[in-house]
Amino acid sequence: MAFAEITRIGRRRLRMTQREFSEDVLHVPLSTYQGWEKKDSKEPNQATQNFVLVALAHPEIVKAVLEKT
């Protein structure tokens, strides 16, 4: 499952806007976060690291993703 899809589900579960999720959960500027969501992201390792941090902090996101698949 793509990073973008997982974070989209996470944002919905946390009831956050894209900007709130980027700044409050990932602690990165929105433009950087949007770049990570692109297929040709030049920083995939950073995106993966931040996703893992989100998953650890919000296990309900992981559960929602697993239930969806």
Secondary structure, DSSP 4 states (H G I P E B T S, - for coil): --HHHHHHHHHHHHT--HHHIIIIII-S-HHHHHHHHSTT-S-HHHHHHHHHHHHHH-HHHHHHHHHH-
